[in-house]
Amino acid sequence: MARVRCCHVTSLAVLPMLMRPAELEAIRAGEVDLAFRRWDRPRLRIGTQMRTLIGLVEVTSVDKVVVAAITEEEARRAGAVTRAELLARLDNRADRPVFRVGLRFAGPDPRIALRERAEMSEEEAAVVRSKLRRLDGSARGPWTMEILDRIGESPGTRAAELAEALGRELQSFKRDVRKLKELGLTESLETGYRLSPRGLALTAGPTR
């Protein structure tokens, strides 16, 4: 077994490892605290927090392991009924090494609480507007208020339609919406987006 040596970080990642909803619920309940993956190299660092459907899941350890050393207890902690079931999951990509990843539920996604905070002090609003101005400093010029206004006018509209209306390439548009989501200004719907209470408050104020 080889522990992956890396610095402890507290970075946020958007699901660098896929987990089923049932796995996520078991992690939140404390019933699962391990995952086994075949990777060509470590894809996570200790301390990384992943945004998931249940909130934040934190990586507590990353170890390269030998398949023969995986125990029945570890298999159960990874959500498998038996060790044989876990090994069957690992049959795919058998040419790659196996990594054991420690996991824990680290609380709700902070963006949810952030976007519900419609009441901002002048100082807090100024900080957000400053961040928007930095985003607007890209080579293509200001874009943040254009996207916020479009989403505010057309909540629930498909991303492709919004991007086309703004003359934007779809993936680039989605990346920019995610940047606004990081500030708590937008939220995703089943189709499209809408402004969060925080976003509505900001766009109604002296942002320009």
N, C-alpha and C positions, 0 to 999 in steps of 0.2 A: 504494500500500500504506500502510495506517495502523496503526501499532502501538497497541494498546489500552493506554493509560497507567493503571496501577493499582499500588497498593503491593504489595510482595512479602509474601505471607502464607504461613503454614504451617497451613492449616486442613484438616480432613478432610471430605470430602464423599462421599456414597454415590451414585456413578455418575450425576452430572448429565449425562453424555453416554454414550449406549449404545454399547458396543463388542462385537463378536462374539468368541467364544472364540478363534478363529483369529487375530484382530487382537491380542488380549491376549497370546497366546503369542509372537507376532512381536515385540511390544514387549519382553517379557521377554528374548527372544533378541537384542535390539538390532537387529533387521531392520526394524522400523517405529519411526519417531520423530516422525511427523506425522499429523495428522488434519484433514480439511476438513469443515466443517459450515456449513449455512445457518441462521443465527439472526437473529431480529429485533434482538437486542442481545447483547453478550458475556455468556455464561453461566458463565464460569470466570475465575479470577484466576491470575496467575502465582504459583506456589508452592503452589497447592491440591493436595492429595494425595487421590486418589479410591480408595476401597476397591473392589477388583474380585476376580474369581475367582482371579487369580494373586497377589494381594497389593496393594501400593500402587503406583499410577501417578501420577506428578507432572506437573503442567502447567509447562512451561519457557518458553512464550511464547504470546501470543494476538495475532494480527495480522489486521486486516481487509484482504482482498486482492481484486484484480480477477481475474475468472475467466481472462481472456486472458493474465494474467501467470503462471499456474500452469505450471510446467515439467514435462517428462517425468520428470526426476529427483525432483522433489517428489511426483509421482504415485506413483512406485515407493516412495519413503520413507513414503507413506501406505498402502502395501499393495496398490496397484493394479498390474496387469500393464502397462497403458498409460495414457497421459494421457486417451485417449478413454474408457476404462473409468471413470476417476475422474469425468470430466465428466458421464457418464451418471448416476452416482450423485447428482450435484448438480442434476440436472434438476428434481427435486421441489422445490417451494416456490421457484421461480425468482425470485419477487418479493422475496426476502430476500437480504441481503448474505452474502458468503462469508467465513468466518473460518478462518485457518490456525492450528492449535493444535499447539505443540510438546509432545512427551510423552517421558517416560523411566520405566523401571522403578525404583521407589524402595525395593524390599525387601519382605519379608513383612509381612502385616498384624500389627501389634504386639499385637492382641488375642489372637492365637493363642498366642504365647509367654506372655502374661499369664495366660490362663485355665488353662495347664498348671502354673502355679506354685502348687502346693497348700501348700507350706511358706511361711508368712508370719511375719515377726517380729511381736511384739506391737505395735510402732509401726505397721507396715504394716497390720495388721488393724484397728487403731484408726482409721487414715485411711479405710479402706474403710467401716467402720461409721459414721464421721462423714458420709461421702458419702451413705450410705443414709438417715441421719436427715434430711439436707437434702432428699432426694427425698421423704421421708415428710411433709415440711412443707407439702404441697399442701393445697388447700382440702378435698379429700375425706378427708384424714386418712391415717394410715399404710397402706402397701400393699406395700412392698418384700418383707418377710418372708412375707406372704401369698402373693405370686406365687412366690417362691423355694420355699416349702414345697409349693405345689401342683405345680410343675414337678418337684420332687424326688420327690413321691409318684407322679406320672404321666408319666414321661418318654416322649416319642414320641407324646403325645396331641395331636390337632389343636388349633390355636390357638382355633378357634371353640368347641370343647368346653370348653377351659380358661376362656375368657372367660365363657361361659354359666354355668359352675359358680361363678364368682366374682361373677356379676351385673354383668359389665363389658361395655361396648360394644367390639366387636372391634378396631377400628382404634386406639382409645385403649389397649386392652390390649397390642396389638403395639408401640405406641410405648414403653410402659413396659418391656416385655421388652427392647427395644433399649437402653434406658438401663442395664439390668442387664448386658446384653452388653458395653456400653462399659466396665464395671468388671471384665470378665473372669469374670463369675459364671455366665453361661449360654452355651450354644452351640446353634445351629440344627441340626436334623436334617432329613432329607428330608421327614419329617412331624413337626411339633411341635418340641419343645426338650428339652434335658436340662441338668442342672447340670454345670458344668465341674468339674474337680478342685479348682480354687480355690473355686468355689461350694459344693462339698460340704464342703470344709474349714471354710469360713466358717460355714455353717449348722450344723455340728456343734459349733461353739465358742460362747462366751458372747456372742452377737449381740443378745440381747434385753435 
